[in-house]
Amino acid sequence: MARILVIDDDNEILILIKNTLQKDGHEIICRQGITNDIKERIPQCDLILLDVMMPGTDGYSFCRTIRNYVDCPILFLTAKGLEEDVDFGLSLGADDYIKKPFSIVELRARVNAHLRREQREKHSCFSVGNIHFQLSSREVLVNDTKLPFTKSEYEISLLLAKNHGQTFSREQIYEAVFGYDGESDESAITEHIKNIRKKFAAADTAPIKTVWGIGYRWQS
């Protein structure tokens, strides 16, 4: 099951897409335009369907804004069919184009094809806001500044960032990062978090929140 964000100013299209893709077991989040909570939703999404022509912020502008910190596929929904419009949308970082009116069969096929490809490919970058995890080199950058993380600090930060909004206890973090056969103990997590925060603070950011009595949560 994938979590899919659909943004379109036409409510009938939102209903059609939701009813169609829910049959494939996906969770569908619908928004009738660019709403205030969208940027909080984006890191949790596996794919975005984005209408081009909308009042206020259009799809092109929104794609340009989010592409630097969104790693999931972005598919444009548009009635525009000119070749130059398609080329322009793809140049902004979109992965595909679905032209209106589209068939249910085409919609399902395109969406599921991109989701299958995402499962096969290892992403080179995972981003939350202005914090970027370079997966191949195992580095963390805030904007363009690389932070001097150790391997353990990197793994802890990536775990929390990929599970944005979920609170982890020290025990859960230790088991996820070091495994049951780790040579240290969960108290080491406290020190790791302390060091991670210092390095993020040097870059003027503080993404890790303490949930008192429970553990830690990524909040940016």
N, C-alpha and C positions, 0 to 999 in steps of 0.2 A: 504494500500500500504506500502511495506517495501523498504528500501534502502539496496541493496545487492552489496557487493564488490566481484568481481571475479578476481582472479589472476592465470593466466596460460600462459605458453610460447607458446602455440599453438593457433594461431589466429583463426583457424577454430572452435576450441572448444569454444573460447570466443564468436564468432558470434552465434553459436548454442545455448549456454546458454542464451545469451542476448535476442535473438529472442523468445526463449521458455518462459522465466520468465517474459518478458515484457507483454506477453499475459495475465498473471495473475494480471497485473496492477502494478508490481513492478518497481522501478527505479534501473537500473543496471549500475554499474560503473566497467568498464573493464580495467585491466592493464596487459600488456604482460611481467610480471616479477615484481620484487620489485623495484618500482620507488621512487623518492625522496619525492613525495607528499603523499605517502600512509599513513604515520602516522598522517597526518593532516586530512585525510579522515575517518580513522577508528572510531573516537568517534561519527561520524554521521551515522554509519552503523548499521543495524539491524541484519545482518548475513554476514558471510564471507565464500566464496568458495575458497579453497586454494589448488593449485596443489603442489604435493610433489616434483617431480623431475623437477627442473628448473636450468638453468645455473646461476652461481653466488650464491646468497642466496637461499637455497632450502626451501621448505615449512616447514619441521621440525624445522629448525633453526629460521625461521620467527615466527612460532607459539610459540616457546619457548620465543622469545623476547617480544611478544606482550601480551601473555596470562595474565600477572599480572595486566594489565590495560585495558583489553578488556573484557567486560561482555557479549557480544553477542555471539551466537553460531558460532563455527568454524567447517566447514565441509571440510575434505580433499578430493581432487580429485586425484586418483592415479591408475596406472596400476599394482602397487604392490598388490599381493593378498595373500601373506603368512601371517599366523595368527600372527607371531611375529611382522610383520610390522604394522599390525592393532593395536596390543596391545601397541606398542611403540608410535604410533601417538596419541592414546587416553591418554597415560600416560603424554603426553606433554600438555594436556588440550583441545584437540580437542573433539568435541561433537559427531561426526559421521564420517563415511567413505563412499564415493561413488566410486566404482571401475569402471575404464574404461575398455572396452566401456560400457556406461550406456544408458539406454533408456530414451526418453523424459518423459515418464510416471513416471519412477522411480525418475528422477531428480525433477520433479514438486512435487511429493508426499513427498519426503524427505524434501525438502526445506519448503514447506508449513506446514508440520507437526512440524518442529522445530519452525517456526514462531508462530504457534498456541500455542505451549507450552510456548513460551516466553510471549505471551499475558496473559496466565493464571497465570504464576508464578511471584511472586514479587521477584525481584532480591535482594540478600543480600548485594551486593556491586555495586557501580557505580564509575568508575574511568576515569580520564582524565590525561594522563601522569602519574606523580608520586603522584598525589593527589587522594585520595580514600575517597569516601563517604560510610560509613557503614549505610545502610538504616534502619536496624532493631534497632540499638542502637542510630541512629541519631548523628553519630560522624564523624569528618573530620580528616584524617591522611595525612601527607606529608611523603612519604615513610613509616616508622614505628612510626613516632612521632605524637601523638594525639594533636590537637589544641583545646584550651579551648573556643570553640564557644558557644555562647548563642543559644537558639532555633531560634530566628529571624536571627541571623548571618548564622546559618546552612541553613535555608530555602532560604535565598537570594543567598547564594553561590551555592546551589544545582540548583536553578532556572537558574542562569547564566551558570553553567557548563553543564547542560543538553541541553542548547540551545547555545552551543559553536559557537562563531562567530556572533551571533545575538545581536544587540544593543537594550537595553531596557532603556526607560526613567525612571525617578524617579517615575512618576505616574504609569507606567506599572508594575514596581517592587512592588510598594506598593499594588496595587490592586491584583496582583498575590499572594503575600505572606500574606497580612492581610485582603483582601477582601474589599468590598465597605463599610462595617460597622466597619472598624478599628477605634480604639479610638485615634490614633495619626494622623499625616498628613505626606505627602510625604517628607517634609524636614527632617524627621527622617531617611530616607534612606541614606542621605548624611553622617550622623553620623555612621550609621551601616556600610557603605562601608569603612569609615575611620578606624573603629575598625577592620573590617575584614582584611584590608590591613596590619595593624600593626601585626596581628597574623600570616598572611602568611609571612610577611617580617622576622619575628623571625625564620621562617623555611627556609629562603633564597629562597623564591619564590614570584612571583608577577603576578598572573594570571588575575587580573581584570584591564582592561584598561578603562580610561575615554575617551569618544568620545565627544569632546567639543561641547557644544550647543545641544547635543542629550541625552547622558546618559552613560551607562556602558556596557562593553562587556567582556566576558571571552576570553582570547587570548592564553592560554598555550596549 
